[in-house]
Amino acid sequence: MTVIDPAIVGLEIEPFSRRLDVRDSMKHAAAVGDANPRYLDDARPGGVVAHPLFAVVLTWPVMTGLSERLGDRLPPEAVLSMVHAGEHLIFHEPMRPGDDIRITGRVAAVSPVSAGTLLVLCLEAAGKNGPLFTEYATALFRGVACRGEGRGRETLPASAPKPAAKSGPGETVLDERVFIPPEAAHLYDGCTDIIFPIHTSNAFARAVGLPGVIYQGTATLARAATAFCNGVLGGDPARLKEIACRFSGFVSPGSTLRVHARGISPDSTAEDRDYGFSVYREDGAEALGRGFVRAR
């Protein structure tokens, strides 16, 4: 049986750098259906910034080359069973095209679950003026055992504060339908280089037991972030401090999603407010669950 050893917690990946190209950041915004001028109008005073979820485009090389970056500490056969299970992004400053971004990272946690083993990577991105974002990316290795009880979970940030008992379910701040065009998965693939054949090939997807092409989880999260930023934060992505979710269900292109968000009270300050959100499919099942946003 393939086994992952929690002793890899703390193992660092080799740092690398990427130039944030304005064409790439604009393509990403267009691919997730966000026409916010802050991402597309380079004639604006101060220029454009990247969509918050462009962060996962910058760090994607880590996910695709995980076995090489961790060397023989991660069994290469384990990577064949890996699926993206969750995201937690903490934003420090907006990402601006033209910046050279240095990315460092480490294995933050490894833990057993009923379906296999969870591994959390902590990735830090910094530009010329300092930190830009911190990403906690969770991978599930299906059917892969974890040696022992795991390690590192207590160091992870809380991803979904619970509402205080007196606050009830919280006030709904967003309830929006978002249509995912039939070509959306192909556009996201081509505009981001986040590539896997289940997102572009019906033949491949059906061969691995899926009903057909499925929409990328990070693209679904980007659509939710777009709905929230434009619908709650006045279109200002600089107000978004954190966003997190669990990828809990497949999304088919050509379907309509429902993004529902509500205010929650704990851990908020005078400057910040916390929200919970979910994204639902047409059949009512969750596509994104345990959603959390912290905003200025």
Secondary structure, DSSP 8 states (H G I E B T S, - for coil): --EE-GGGTT-EEEEEEEE--HHHHHHHHHHTT---HHHH-TTSTT-----GGGHHHHHHHHHHTHHHHHGGGS-HHHHTTEEEEEEEEEESS---TT-EEEEEEEEEEEEEETTEEEEEEEEEEEETTEEEEEEEEEEEEET-EESTT-B-GGGS--------GGGTT--EEEEEEEE--TTHHHHHHHHH----GGGT-HHHHHHTT-SS----HHHHHHHHHHHHHHHHSTT-GGGEEEEEEEE-S---TT-EEEEEEEEE-TT--SS-EEEEEEEE-TTS-EEEEEEEEEE-
